[in-house]
């Protein structure tokens, strides 16, 4: 399934059913009093959050959604059936924006959370409503009101605990494979990843919690201004609680050294969003198996002194280093949760 993280849809709620004019009859007798019932309310259009989807692609085939109208009232004071609602499942992290005025209508962040975007029309009244001591045989009813109509834009910001940020070919996808059970595409050329990927480090089997990691497509200098793939996917880092910068000192495909990589990446985050720039972060020095251990240790110290943060070494062939990174992810989240 293709990855779609923004989509425009139209929503039309159901019209309310009309009330009717009716009078009770009995054998040989007519007009024994009004008994025309009210119509039913029109169906509404809801969005509901689900973890079943992590893209909006399932809504791509149909951009116009309609709820059912309410039914007409019936005789003997019976109320018409309510129109069936239209319920659209959306992934967690979906923002709903009114296309007319660009106002944010709401955000879906929890499983089962519902948001009405178009309310069904109110039902019409039957003539039983108009009976009074003055008017015994009212010949009056009202139609149902139209349902709300709206055009909205759905924007998906992936919900993750840790966001992996780095230059193309820094090894983010390979690292995500080792940290979790995710299976992103990997290759020895830039921009292997063209869609965000999610992985889960699951500690629940040992009585702990789980940590969701997002691998965002490689950023480049100028990403905040729309260069490369960055501008489209930088938004997916906004909801992460912590950022892990993946740097590679040793690849011939990456122009800048590790310290410069972090400086450029942090500057791009700052240009895109000050809140994003202020998020807690740590650094993962990747592919250390390609150099002497002493050189990797020296670079690790240099990064730590420069950015005053936790710096970890990594290589996908060493499970001990991978485990240290997994532990750091949970430690960082615990500190954030406790407000350190």
C-alpha positions in Angstrom: 0.0 0.0 0.0 1.4 3.4 -0.9 2.1 5.9 1.8 -0.2 8.9 1.9 0.1 11.4 4.7 -2.3 14.1 3.6 -5.5 14.0 1.7 -8.5 16.2 0.9 -12.0 15.0 1.3 -15.6 16.3 1.1 -18.2 15.3 3.7 -22.0 15.7 3.4 -24.1 14.7 6.4 -27.6 13.3 5.9 -30.7 15.5 5.6 -33.2 15.2 8.4 -36.4 13.3 7.5 -39.6 15.2 7.1 -42.6 15.0 9.5 -45.9 14.1 8.0 -49.5 15.1 8.2 -51.8 12.3 9.3 -55.0 11.8 11.3 -56.3 8.9 13.2 -59.3 7.1 11.7 -61.7 4.5 13.1 -64.5 2.5 11.6 -67.0 5.1 10.3 -65.1 8.0 11.9 -62.4 10.2 10.5 -60.2 13.0 11.7 -60.0 11.8 15.3 -56.9 13.8 15.9 -53.4 14.3 14.4 -51.0 11.4 14.6 -48.3 12.4 12.0 -44.9 11.5 13.5 -41.6 13.3 13.3 -38.9 12.4 10.8 -35.6 10.9 11.8 -32.3 12.9 12.2 -29.9 12.7 9.4 -26.7 10.6 9.8 -23.5 12.4 10.7 -19.9 11.8 9.5 -17.4 10.8 12.1 -13.6 10.2 12.1 -12.5 7.5 14.5 -8.9 6.8 15.5 -7.4 3.3 15.0 -4.0 1.8 15.2 -4.9 -0.5 12.3 -3.7 2.1 9.8 -0.6 4.2 9.7 -1.3 5.9 6.4 -4.4 7.6 4.8 -4.1 5.5 1.6 -7.3 3.6 2.4 -9.3 6.9 1.9 -7.6 7.7 -1.4 -10.1 5.9 -3.7 -13.1 7.9 -2.5 -12.8 11.6 -1.8 -16.5 12.3 -1.2 -18.4 10.8 1.7 -22.1 11.0 2.5 -24.2 9.9 5.4 -27.7 8.6 5.0 -30.8 10.9 5.3 -33.3 10.4 8.1 -36.6 8.7 7.1 -40.0 10.3 7.1 -42.2 10.2 10.1 -45.0 7.6 10.2 -48.7 7.3 11.2 -49.7 6.7 14.8 -47.0 9.2 16.0 -44.2 7.0 14.8 -40.8 8.7 14.4 -38.8 8.0 11.2 -35.6 6.0 11.4 -32.4 7.9 12.0 -30.0 8.1 9.0 -27.0 5.8 9.2 -23.8 7.5 10.2 -20.7 7.4 8.0 -17.6 6.5 10.1 -14.1 6.9 8.6 -11.2 5.2 10.3 -8.0 7.3 10.4 -4.6 6.6 11.8 -3.5 8.1 15.2 -1.8 11.4 14.7 -4.4 12.7 12.1 -5.1 16.5 12.1 -8.3 17.7 10.6 -8.2 21.1 8.9 -11.1 23.1 7.4 -10.1 23.8 3.8 -12.2 27.0 3.7 -10.5 28.9 6.5 -7.5 26.6 7.4 -8.8 26.3 10.9 -7.8 23.2 12.9 -10.9 21.3 13.7 -9.3 18.7 15.9 -6.7 15.9 16.2 -7.1 12.2 16.5 -4.5 10.9 18.9 -6.1 7.9 20.7 -7.5 4.6 19.8 -11.3 4.8 19.5 -11.4 8.7 19.7 -14.3 10.0 17.6 -14.7 13.5 16.1 -17.8 14.6 14.2 -16.8 16.7 11.1 -20.3 17.0 9.6 -23.5 16.8 11.8 -26.7 15.3 10.4 -29.7 17.6 9.8 -32.4 17.9 12.4 -35.6 16.0 11.8 -38.9 17.7 10.7 -42.0 17.8 12.9 -45.2 15.9 12.2 -48.6 17.5 12.7 -49.0 15.8 16.1 -46.6 18.5 17.4 -49.1 21.2 16.5 -52.2 20.0 18.2 -53.5 22.4 20.8 -56.7 23.4 22.5 -57.2 25.9 19.7 -56.0 23.8 16.7 -57.5 20.4 16.9 -56.8 19.3 13.3 -53.5 21.0 12.4 -52.6 20.6 8.7 -49.0 21.5 9.3 -45.6 19.7 9.3 -42.0 20.7 8.6 -39.3 19.3 6.4 -36.0 18.1 7.8 -33.0 20.4 7.8 -30.0 19.8 5.5 -27.0 18.1 6.9 -23.7 20.0 7.3 -21.4 20.0 4.4 -17.6 20.6 4.7 -14.4 20.2 2.9 -11.5 19.2 5.0 -7.8 18.3 4.7 -6.5 15.4 6.7 -2.8 15.6 7.7 -1.0 12.7 9.3 1.8 13.3 11.7 3.0 9.9 12.8 2.9 9.2 16.5 6.3 7.9 17.7 8.4 8.1 20.9 11.8 8.3 19.2 12.4 9.9 15.8 15.5 8.8 13.8 17.0 11.8 11.9 20.0 11.6 9.6 21.5 12.2 6.2 20.6 9.8 3.4 22.5 6.5 3.7 23.5 7.1 7.4 22.1 3.7 8.2 18.8 4.6 9.8 16.8 1.8 8.0 19.4 -0.9 8.9 19.4 0.3 12.5 15.6 0.3 12.7 15.7 -3.4 11.5 18.0 -4.3 14.4 16.2 -2.2 17.0 12.7 -3.5 16.2 10.9 -6.0 14.0 10.3 -3.5 11.2 11.5 -4.4 7.7 12.3 -1.2 5.9 14.1 -1.2 2.6 17.8 -0.9 2.8 20.4 -0.2 0.1 23.9 1.3 -0.6 22.5 4.3 -2.3 20.9 7.6 -1.0 17.2 7.9 -0.4 16.5 4.2 0.0 13.7 5.2 2.3 11.1 7.4 0.6 8.3 6.8 3.2 8.4 7.1 7.0 8.7 3.7 8.7 7.6 2.7 12.2 9.2 0.0 14.4 8.5 -1.1 18.0 10.9 -2.0 20.7 8.8 -4.3 22.8 9.7 -4.8 26.5 6.2 -5.8 27.6 7.2 -9.5 27.7 9.5 -8.6 30.6 7.0 -6.4 32.4 8.1 -3.1 30.8 6.5 -1.0 28.1 7.0 -0.5 24.4 8.8 2.2 22.4 7.7 3.3 19.0 10.5 4.5 16.6 10.0 6.4 13.4 12.6 6.3 10.6 12.1 9.5 8.7 13.4 9.7 5.1 16.9 11.2 4.9 17.3 14.9 5.5 19.7 17.1 3.6 20.8 20.7 4.0 17.9 22.9 2.9 15.3 20.4 4.0 13.3 23.0 5.9 13.0 25.0 2.7 11.7 22.1 0.7 15.0 20.6 -0.6 15.1 16.8 -1.2 12.5 14.8 0.7 12.9 16.7 3.9 10.1 19.3 3.9 7.4 16.7 3.3 8.5 14.5 6.1 10.0 16.8 8.7 6.5 17.2 10.1 6.6 13.5 11.3 9.3 14.4 13.8 7.0 17.0 15.5 5.1 14.4 17.5 8.1 12.5 18.6 9.2 12.8 22.3 12.9 12.5 21.6 15.2 12.6 18.5 18.1 10.3 17.8 20.5 11.8 15.3 22.2 9.0 13.3 25.6 10.1 12.0 28.1 8.3 9.8 31.7 9.5 9.8 32.8 6.8 7.5 30.6 6.5 4.4 31.9 7.9 1.1 28.3 8.8 0.2 28.0 11.4 3.0 29.9 14.7 2.3 30.1 16.1 5.9 31.8 14.7 9.0 29.8 13.6 12.0 29.9 16.9 13.9 28.9 18.9 10.9 26.1 16.5 10.1 24.5 17.1 13.6 25.0 20.8 13.2 23.3 20.9 9.9 20.4 18.6 11.0 19.8 20.6 14.1 19.8 23.8 12.1 17.2 22.4 9.7 15.0 21.4 12.6 15.2 24.9 14.1 14.3 26.5 10.8 11.3 24.2 10.5 10.1 24.5 14.1 11.5 25.9 17.2 9.6 23.3 19.3 11.2 20.6 17.2 14.7 22.1 17.8 14.1 22.1 21.6 13.2 18.4 21.8 15.6 16.2 23.8 18.0 14.3 21.7 20.9 11.9 21.7 23.4 10.9 19.0 24.2 7.5 17.5 27.6 7.2 15.8 26.9 4.5 13.3 29.0 2.0 11.4 31.9 2.0 13.9 32.9 -1.4 12.7 34.6 0.3 9.7 37.3 2.0 11.8 39.7 1.3 14.6 38.0 1.3 18.0 40.3 4.1 19.3 39.2 6.4 16.5 35.5 5.7 17.2 36.1 6.4 20.9 37.8 9.7 20.2 35.0 10.8 17.8 32.4 9.8 20.4 34.1 12.0 23.0 34.2 14.9 20.5 30.5 14.6 19.8 29.6 14.4 23.5 31.7 17.5 24.3 30.3 19.5 21.4 26.6 18.8 22.0 26.5 17.9 25.7 24.4 14.8 25.2 24.5 11.0 25.3 26.5 9.6 22.4 26.4 5.9 21.5 28.3 3.8 19.1 26.5 1.5 16.8 27.0 -1.3 14.3 24.4 -3.7 13.2 26.8 -6.6 13.6 27.2 -6.1 17.4 24.0 -7.0 19.4 25.6 -5.5 22.5 25.7 -2.1 21.0 22.2 -2.5 19.7 21.0 -3.3 23.2 22.6 -0.2 24.6 20.7 1.9 22.1 17.4 0.2 23.0 18.1 0.8 26.7 18.9 4.5 25.9 15.6 4.9 24.1 13.7 3.7 27.2 15.9 5.7 29.6 15.4 8.9 27.6 11.6 8.4 27.5 11.5 7.8 31.3 13.4 11.0 31.9 10.9 12.9 29.7 8.0 11.3 31.5 9.4 12.1 34.9 10.2 15.7 33.9 13.9 15.6 34.3 
